[in-house]
């Protein structure tokens, strides 16, 4: 690496075993400072040790909290709306082909009957069209796109979701399932949606746009974006149930099994150095966390439903948050969690395969 550029580790994984080994990093790439980027957040040098200790403590913490401490309590606090940006994934300086020849066919297909989102660009007469598909690396920029109807005119009327979130659910994710970012998009008088973004890694990125046009069905469309540079073939991450979140010292463990063909329950437990975190604040719709599942391979996106909603802004809960999700087929899924603690919206990610034999 020329000059004084530093190398950052993309993903640290803790195996679910008594040994709690931390696997070797799967990617190196230059960053601008001395911190390490892991998953969707940043950690310092002692992160691996904190993760290993948390793997053992979180099971006990969650069991006790879910039976005795799951009820909300009333306090007050501010709520900033800025989550930590995602981190890049695999990069191969020896390959500049674009997508490394991987998954090009998978992104062109989809099955609307399974609830898979983000795979099709056009569905039910509606089309997602990016305004430009090439974006800079690391520089603040703006994603722009339109949603057009069968008359090719921009759609301007959308239903508001019952959870009170925005009418357009926008996110970007690199093709190796790294760097998931939820974006805040606004529509201009020209019908173009725009959202500020910073792409932290080179590669092919998927743009997701979920919405319900007034009088139409709910749709989740997707399109490819490109961040030029030196990158190539990649491998998907292996199972990972524990992670550090949002550039903080908080750790989250994810328990539960994904069983295809039916609804599965997942349980996220938040701790800090072995101590339960009980100041979780409501996010969208009064839930104490929001989660998205993305299938490795075709990057199909699936909604994950929080089991507790409707909390008041002053309510607090923790350390456990329960979710329900339905995945249609066996495979490995990347799960992206946002939650708010201490007035900060934090993000982390996990990798779960479907249950053996399913």
Beta strands, then each sheet from edge to edge (+ up, - down):
strand 1: 6-9
strand 2: 28-31
strand 3: 36-38
strand 4: 41-43
strand 5: 73-74
strand 6: 122-123
strand 7: 126-130
strand 8: 140-148
strand 9: 169-174
strand 10: 181-183
strand 11: 185-187
strand 12: 193-198
strand 13: 203-212
strand 14: 218-227
strand 15: 242-244
strand 16: 250-256
strand 17: 263-272
strand 18: 275-276
strand 19: 280-281
strand 20: 290-295
strand 21: 301-306
strand 22: 315-317
strand 23: 320-326
strand 24: 332-341
strand 25: 344-353
sheet 1: 1+ 2-
sheet 2: 3+ 4-
sheet 3: 5+ 22- 19+ 24- 20+ 21- 23+ 17- 16+ 15-
sheet 4: 5+ 22- 19+ 24- 25+
sheet 5: 5+ 22- 19+ 24- 20+ 21- 23+ 17- 18+
sheet 6: 6+ 7- 8+ 12- 11+
sheet 7: 10+ 9- 13+ 14-
end
